[in-house]
Amino acid sequence: MSAKTAKAGSAKIKYTDEPLGEIEVIPDFLPSPAELAFREEGVKITLALSKKSIEFFKSEASKHHTQYQRMIRRLLDAYVEAQAEAPRRGSRTDKRRAP
């Protein structure tokens, strides 16, 4: 540990009895430990992706010390979650005119 690091860790925090002002209580948004431990059942599939996509995910996974398959799975899960929560918009078939 350097002298600089030691000084930073030993700094005393001074607390005061100042008024806090307007306080906004926000809902607890963190998942519970049970939700973090929960592992959804996976279904193995065969999927052909472009070489460019695989190279991208492999490169990013390496930078973040994770598996590229896991990144792809999380991306798809996030997409599905966002679509499930989004208000339903008319599909292309809804926009067809009646004959």
C-alpha positions as CSV (number, residue, x, y, z in Angstrom):
1,M,0.0,0.0,0.0
2,S,1.4,3.4,-1.0
3,A,1.5,6.4,1.3
4,K,-1.1,8.1,-0.9
5,T,-3.5,5.2,-0.5
6,A,-3.0,5.0,3.2
7,K,-3.8,8.7,3.6
8,A,-7.0,8.4,1.6
9,G,-8.2,5.5,3.7
10,S,-7.5,7.3,7.0
11,A,-9.5,10.5,6.2
12,K,-12.1,11.2,8.9
13,I,-15.7,11.9,7.8
14,K,-17.3,14.7,9.7
15,Y,-21.1,14.4,10.1
16,T,-23.3,17.4,10.9
17,D,-26.9,17.8,12.0
18,E,-27.8,19.8,8.9
19,P,-31.4,19.5,7.6
20,L,-31.6,17.1,4.7
21,G,-34.1,19.1,2.6
22,E,-36.7,17.4,0.4
23,I,-36.3,13.6,0.6
24,E,-37.8,11.3,-2.1
25,V,-38.3,7.7,-1.1
26,I,-37.6,5.5,-4.1
27,P,-38.9,1.9,-4.4
28,D,-36.5,-0.9,-3.8
29,F,-35.4,-1.9,-7.3
30,L,-32.7,-4.5,-6.4
31,P,-33.5,-8.1,-6.9
32,S,-33.8,-10.3,-3.9
33,P,-31.1,-12.9,-3.2
34,A,-33.5,-15.6,-4.2
35,E,-34.0,-13.9,-7.6
36,L,-30.3,-13.6,-8.1
37,A,-29.8,-17.3,-7.3
38,F,-32.7,-18.4,-9.6
39,R,-31.5,-20.0,-12.8
40,E,-34.0,-20.2,-15.6
41,E,-34.2,-23.5,-17.4
42,G,-32.3,-23.3,-20.6
43,V,-33.3,-24.9,-24.0
44,K,-30.5,-25.7,-26.3
45,I,-30.9,-24.6,-29.9
46,T,-28.8,-24.5,-33.1
47,L,-28.7,-20.9,-34.4
48,A,-26.6,-19.6,-37.4
49,L,-25.3,-16.1,-36.7
50,S,-23.1,-14.0,-38.9
51,K,-19.3,-14.2,-38.5
52,K,-19.3,-10.5,-37.7
53,S,-21.8,-10.9,-34.8
54,I,-19.9,-13.8,-33.3
55,E,-16.5,-11.9,-33.6
56,F,-18.1,-8.9,-31.9
57,F,-19.5,-11.0,-29.0
58,K,-16.3,-12.9,-28.5
59,S,-14.3,-9.7,-28.4
60,E,-16.6,-8.0,-25.9
61,A,-16.9,-11.2,-23.8
62,S,-13.1,-11.3,-23.6
63,K,-12.9,-7.7,-22.5
64,H,-15.5,-8.3,-19.7
65,H,-14.2,-11.8,-18.7
66,T,-17.4,-13.6,-19.5
67,Q,-18.7,-16.1,-22.1
68,Y,-19.9,-14.8,-25.4
69,Q,-22.8,-17.3,-25.4
70,R,-23.9,-15.8,-22.0
71,M,-23.8,-12.3,-23.5
72,I,-26.0,-13.3,-26.4
73,R,-28.4,-15.1,-24.1
74,R,-28.7,-12.0,-21.8
75,L,-29.2,-9.7,-24.8
76,L,-32.1,-11.9,-26.0
77,D,-33.5,-12.1,-22.5
78,A,-33.4,-8.3,-22.2
79,Y,-35.0,-7.9,-25.5
80,V,-37.9,-10.2,-24.6
81,E,-38.3,-8.5,-21.2
82,A,-38.5,-5.0,-22.9
83,Q,-41.0,-6.3,-25.5
84,A,-43.2,-7.9,-22.8
85,E,-43.3,-4.6,-20.9
86,A,-43.8,-2.3,-24.0
87,P,-47.3,-1.2,-24.9
88,R,-48.5,-3.3,-27.8
89,R,-48.3,-1.5,-31.1
90,G,-50.2,-2.5,-34.2
91,S,-48.5,-5.2,-36.2
92,R,-48.0,-5.0,-40.0
93,T,-51.0,-7.3,-40.5
94,D,-53.2,-4.8,-38.6
95,K,-52.3,-2.0,-41.1
96,R,-53.6,-3.9,-44.2
97,R,-56.6,-2.4,-45.8
98,A,-59.8,-4.4,-46.1
99,P,-60.5,-5.5,-49.7
